[in-house]
Amino acid sequence: MRGRAEIMISIVMPCLDEAQNIISVLEPLQAMRARGHEVILVDGGSRDQTPDLARPLVDLILETTAGRARQMNAGLARARGDIVWFLHADTLAPPDMDCRIMECLEAGGRPWGHCRVRLSGSHPSLRIIETFMNRRSCLTGIATGDQGIFAIRTTLLELGGYDEIPLMEDIALSRRLKKFCGPPLCLSRHLVTSARRWEDHGIWRTVLLMWQLRLAYFLGADPEKLAALYR
């Protein structure tokens, strides 16, 4: 890898109707933009003011039909960076995360990795859930999208990017990266991702649903049917 000052990270953020949060999510990324990295927002057809609010805080806005995998592939296709970092629009990143990602890839000798996460919210059960999420991903080598998957851009392109399926696209990509590149690097710094799904639908009910969906996917279930259950 070239000298760190010469390396660009493309931060690809899929979004849909995130006007309430988009400014607070993009503001910590401005220090990274000042260091020469780019932020690509890929809007899936928002009906609110998300693109207008985001425009001054990003380098490029793309518009696609809704579908997180499709949106991230659109961002990947336009990314100019050596590294692509997929960051969800409900996730807050420390303003120095670009430096930590480059250090991790430089020291780790593998072309991909993910961050650890903390869940927003104060319920004690969320602390248990985030601990298990982080341990599980580092032990299994399978990362989820809210853990901020990052990888060398050429590696992602060689593997064809995300499978454009309505659910489990992050699991599918992790499995391919693990198979062809080895297990991920586990970055010790944390992202803070929204706990709204857990809080809105019941914490342990949501955990049980996600376990059931992942097990069904590993056993070969159709992602279309799983997406219907998820919704």
N, C-alpha and C positions, 0 to 999 in steps of 0.2 A: 504494500500500500504506500502511496506517495506521502510526502510530509503532511502533517495534520493541517497546516495552514492552507494547503492546496486542495483539500478534500471538501467536497460539497455534499450535504445531506439534503435530500428532497423529502419534506414532510408532507405526506399525502393524507388528507382528512376527508373522509366521506361524511356527508351530512344531509339531513332532511328535517326541516322545520325546527331548527335549533336557535331561533332568534333570542330566546330568553337567556341562553348561556354562551352564545358564540363569541361575544367580545371577551368575556372572562377567560375562555379557553385559549383564544388567540393571543391575548396580551402577553403571557409568559414566553411566547415564541418570538417576540420581536427582538429580544437580545440575540437569538440565533440568526435571525435575518440580518442583523447588523454585523454578524461575523461571517456573512457570505452564504448562508444556507437559504433555501427557498421553501415556501409554504404553498401547496397546491390544494385548494378547496374544491371538492367535487360534489356538486349539489344534485340531489336526486329528484328535483322538482318541488322545492319548498313552496308552500303557499303563504308563508309569512315573509318577514324582511331579512331572512338569513343572508342571502347574497349581498344585499345593499349594506348591511351592517359589517359584513366581513371584508368588503372590497378594499378598504384602506389598509387592512392588516394582513393581506396575503399578496403573493406574487402572481397568482393565476387562479381564475375561477373557471371551472369546466362544468357543463351541464349535461347530465345523462338521465335516462329513466332510472327509477328507483331500483335499488338492489346493491347491497354493500359490495359484493364481489365485483360486479360490473363497474361500480364507481371507482373502486381501488385499482382495477385494471386500467381504467381510463387515465387515472393519475399516473400510474406506472409508465404508461405509453408516452406521456409528455414530460416525465421527470428528466432532469438534466444532471442530477447528482450521482456521485459514485455510490452512495448509500441511499436506500429508500426506507423511510420509517413511516409505518402506517399507524396513525393516531386517531382514535375515535373522538367525535365532537362533543362527548360528555366527559372528557378526561383531561385533567390538569397535569401539566408536565413541569418539573423544575426548570428554571431558565438556563441551567448549565447542562441539561441532559444531552445536548449535542456532543459536548466534550466527553461525557461519560461513555456515550455510545462508541465514539472513535477510540477511546482508550480500551474499551472492552474488546472490540474487534481486533485492534492492534496486538493486544496481549494474548488473546484467546486462540488465535490461529484457525478459527472457523468462520464461515462467511455469514452467519446469521445468529440472531439471539432475540431476547425479549426482556422486558423490564418486570420487576416485581410491582405489585399493586397494593394500594390501600383502598378500601371502600369508604366513600363519604357516608356520613351518618354516625350516630353515637351509640347505637344499640350494641350491647356486648356480643351478641351473636355474630355481628358483622366482623368482629376481630377474629373469631374462630374461622369464619368462612374465608377471609382473605389469607389467613395463615395456611390453610389447606390448599387454596388455589396456588399459592406460590410454591409450596413444597411439591404438590402434584406435578406442576409443569416442569420443575427442575429434575424431578425423578423420572418422569415419563418421556421427557423431550417433546411434549406436545403443548403448544402455547395457544391461548385464546386471543381474540382480537383486542380485548380490553387490556391486554398486557403489552401492547405497543410493539408488535413484531417489527424487527428491522433486519435488513439483509443487503448484501452487495447487489447493486442493480443488475449487473450482467448475469449473476446467478439466478435472480428472479426471472429475467427474460429467457434464459436458457430453459428454465423449468415451465415456462408458459404462464407465469403469474397465477392468479387465483382461478380455481374452477368456478365458473359462473353458475353456482347453485344457490338456492334461496336461504340456506342455513348450513352451518358447519364448514363454511368455506375456509375459516381459519384453521380448523382441525385438518382439513384436506391438505392445505398448503404446508402445515407443520409436518405432516407425515411424509410428504415428498421431500422437503428440505432435510428432514432427519435421515431418510433413506439414502439420499444422494450426497449429502454434505456432512452427515454426522449430527449428533445432538446439539441443541442450541446452547449458546452462551447465556447465562443467567445474570443479568445486570443487577447489582445490589441496590441501586437507587430505585425509589418508588414513584409510580404514577398514582394520582388520586382519581379513581373512576367513580362515576355516579352509582349510588346504591338505590336509585329510584325504582328499578324493576323489583328488587327485593322488598322494598318498603311498600310499594303500591299493591303488590300481589301476595304479600306474606313471605317472610324471610325463608322459613324452612320449607314451605310449599314450593317456592321458586327453586330452591336447592334440589329438592326431590325431582321436580320436573326436568331440570337440566341434567341430572344424573341419568334419568330415564331416556332423554333424547340422545345423549352421547352414547349410552349403551346400545340403543337401537341403531344408531348410525354405524358404530363399529361392527354390529351384526349384519349390516347390509341394508338397512331400511332406506326407503326413498326419501331424499332430502325435501322434496316437495311436500310429502305427507308430514314430515317432521316440522316443517315451517308452519303448516296449518295448525298443528298442535301448539307450537310455540306462541303463535299469535292469539 
